[in-house]
Amino acid sequence: MEKTNQIKLNLQYISMQVPYWMGYSVLGTFTSVFLLSRGFTNGQIGLILSLANVLAAILQPFLASFADRMVRIHLSQLTAGMAILLIVFSSILLVVPKVLLVVAFIYVLLYACLVLLQPMTIAIGTFFISRGYGLNFGVARGLGSLAFAAATAVTGVLIERFSSTIILYLLIGIFLFFTIMTLMIDTRRHAGKYSASLASKHLQATQEEPIGLFAFSKQYKRFMFLLVGVSLLFVFHTIINSYMFQIVQPLGGTEVNVGSSLSIAALCELPTMFFFSWLLRRFRIHSLLRIAAFFFSVKAVLILFASNIFLINAAQSLQMVGFALHTMASVYYTNQIIPQKDLVKGQTLMATANTFGGIVGSFVGGQMLSFLSVSAMLLIGTVISIAGTLIVWMSVEKTNGSIVQ
């Protein structure tokens, strides 16, 4: 019976991760294509993306504090509610007049919901992991990346065959499914199927009161410094994802090449995510974080000097030891460093660091494309990435040993 329940739990979590990353690929990857078709310039697209990320970054810490303290609303219900908002904004964009200011306003809200959903999906996973349940986060997240790759490739073809409006229909269908699956996951803290912790030390931690954001930042200063480094790493990561169309265009690339390139990156995430439990048994978590930070910058340098689509795709393959490794290691590192009572806050702040990187990457990338060149954008992004790598290496706390899964 216990094994059956464990399989059911993992299937439920997979059924939430897969549609989320499908939706992320549809909206995040093809933002430039969609907004360019609506008459926006590169500079305006950068401003829209940065505003969306600013809004999400402002709301994320407060949403996390609310999630840590809420009693009547469950974590899965809060997550589903955010997905419903995303569906509503997608539907509005289908019928609203094509006035730039109106479209920009709705798109900011739509994209902010997408960003806010990510830490919530992670928090649902750590809800079970921190209580000792056998949730395989790596497999679920890996299947999410596989879904991302498939959706990216298919969406690129659909846009060429129909139009960029197909993005909105895909978002509505994907996140409707996401909402239904998420509501089926039991995240009740009391009297729920998974409320009780399997370890007494975790049970004791759940009885402690969570601390506020200001107290958290004072108590975990080194963790906060780490978040600065992570933000810098995600500046260039966001530039690549948001402006891949502009990056490959001078090399003779099209929307199909954008989809193919990002699909390659997503597929290369799979080995790391599927076998992350094996890595956890053999390496210390802080070492994995440092390795990931290093390869963020290696990838940046390779893309900077790429002279054709093949070299761009070769650099994208480093997603395996860069982004994928960071995505997994940061979740388990935060889970180890931050106590359970403040875990949603810790995981959300880690995601917020990614968001801040997105703010800078989206805005600066768009402005540089308007006033400088693709080469200048890539050079500045690479320098920022290297700075992030150095900060991460200095700020990561050494952990006692590997984590046995």
Secondary structure as UniProt FT lines:
FT   HELIX           2..29
FT   HELIX           31..37
FT   TURN            38..39
FT   HELIX           42..69
FT   HELIX           75..95
FT   HELIX           100..129
FT   TURN            130..132
FT   HELIX           137..161
FT   TURN            164..165
FT   HELIX           166..183
FT   TURN            193..194
FT   HELIX           200..206
FT   HELIX           213..219
FT   HELIX           221..242
FT   HELIX           244..248
FT   HELIX           249..251
FT   HELIX           255..274
FT   HELIX           276..282
FT   HELIX           285..304
FT   HELIX           309..316
FT   HELIX           317..320
FT   TURN            321..322
FT   HELIX           323..337
FT   HELIX           340..342
FT   HELIX           343..371
FT   HELIX           374..395
//
